[in-house]
Amino acid sequence: MTIGWNDNTPIYRQLKEKVIGMMLDGALKAGDALPSVRQVAAEYQLNPITVSRAYQELVDEELVEKRRGIGMYVTEGASEKLLASERERFMREEWPAMLERIRRLGLDLDQLLRAQDGGLS
């Protein structure tokens, strides 16, 4: 994990989002172990309580499970659950603002697709 911390968001939340991103990208799959709290705390010079809080939120959301004495593991179906919730959040929160901006700029679907392929005209 490479992390550049942002001052605008609590570090535990940034760490949690980083782990979620790794799950969505397939870097962490069902059954994979998360690095230990101590390992993450030492590597990124964080308070272990900060790391524990991020991990606990993942447990609370049933994306990760604690296996007493051996660590934290990604649960079965975690990436599918995340993908569904992220898609729903995107459609509810991000897409309306994006659609409004597209309309304000007078862009149409053909222009957007051409821009994706390398040029806006």
C-alpha positions in Angstrom: 0.0 0.0 0.0 1.3 3.4 -0.9 -0.5 6.2 0.8 -0.3 10.0 0.7 -2.4 11.3 3.6 -4.9 14.1 3.1 -5.5 16.6 5.9 -9.2 17.0 5.1 -10.3 13.5 6.0 -9.5 11.4 9.1 -6.6 9.0 8.5 -8.6 6.0 9.6 -11.2 6.8 7.0 -8.5 7.2 4.3 -7.0 3.9 5.3 -10.4 2.2 5.1 -11.0 3.7 1.7 -7.5 2.4 0.5 -8.4 -1.1 1.6 -11.8 -0.8 -0.1 -10.1 0.4 -3.2 -7.7 -2.6 -3.1 -10.8 -4.9 -2.8 -12.5 -3.3 -5.8 -9.3 -3.5 -7.8 -8.9 -7.1 -7.0 -5.6 -6.7 -5.1 -7.4 -8.1 -2.1 -9.7 -11.0 -2.7 -12.0 -13.1 -0.6 -10.0 -15.1 1.9 -6.9 -12.8 1.7 -5.4 -11.6 4.9 -5.0 -7.9 5.6 -1.7 -6.8 6.9 -1.6 -6.8 10.7 -2.5 -3.7 12.6 1.0 -3.5 14.0 2.5 -3.9 10.5 0.4 -1.1 9.0 1.0 1.1 12.0 4.8 0.7 11.8 5.0 1.0 8.1 3.0 4.2 7.9 4.0 5.6 11.3 0.4 5.5 12.5 -1.1 5.0 15.9 -2.3 1.3 16.1 -5.7 2.6 17.4 -6.1 4.5 14.1 -5.5 1.3 12.1 -7.7 -0.7 14.4 -10.5 1.8 13.9 -10.3 1.5 10.1 -10.3 -2.3 10.3 -13.2 -2.3 12.8 -15.3 -0.3 10.4 -14.6 -2.9 7.7 -15.6 -5.6 10.1 -18.8 -3.7 11.0 -19.6 -3.5 7.3 -19.0 -7.3 7.0 -16.3 -6.8 4.4 -13.6 -8.2 6.7 -13.8 -10.8 9.4 -11.7 -11.2 12.5 -10.2 -14.7 13.0 -9.2 -14.7 16.7 -5.5 -15.0 17.1 -4.6 -15.1 13.4 -5.8 -11.8 11.9 -8.3 -10.1 9.6 -9.5 -11.7 6.3 -11.6 -10.4 3.4 -15.0 -12.0 3.5 -16.7 -14.0 0.7 -18.7 -11.6 -1.5 -17.0 -8.5 -0.1 -16.0 -7.2 -3.6 -19.5 -7.8 -5.0 -21.1 -6.1 -2.1 -18.8 -3.1 -2.4 -19.3 -2.9 -6.2 -23.1 -2.8 -5.8 -22.9 -0.1 -3.0 -20.4 2.0 -4.9 -22.5 1.8 -8.1 -25.6 2.9 -6.2 -23.7 5.7 -4.4 -22.3 6.9 -7.8 -25.7 7.0 -9.4 -27.2 8.8 -6.3 -24.5 11.2 -5.5 -22.0 11.7 -8.3 -23.9 11.1 -11.5 -26.5 13.9 -11.1 -23.8 16.6 -10.6 -21.9 15.2 -13.6 -25.0 15.1 -15.8 -25.8 18.7 -14.9 -22.2 19.8 -15.8 -22.4 17.9 -19.1 -25.7 19.7 -19.9 -24.2 23.1 -18.9 -21.3 22.6 -21.2 -23.6 21.6 -24.0 -21.8 18.3 -24.6 -23.5 15.4 -26.2 -22.9 11.6 -26.1 -20.9 11.5 -29.4 -18.6 14.3 -28.1 -18.0 12.5 -24.8 -17.3 9.2 -26.6 -14.9 10.9 -29.0 -13.1 12.6 -26.1 -12.6 9.2 -24.5 -10.9 8.0 -27.7 -8.5 10.9 -27.7 -10.0 14.1 -29.0 -12.8 16.5 -28.3 -14.2 18.3 -31.3 
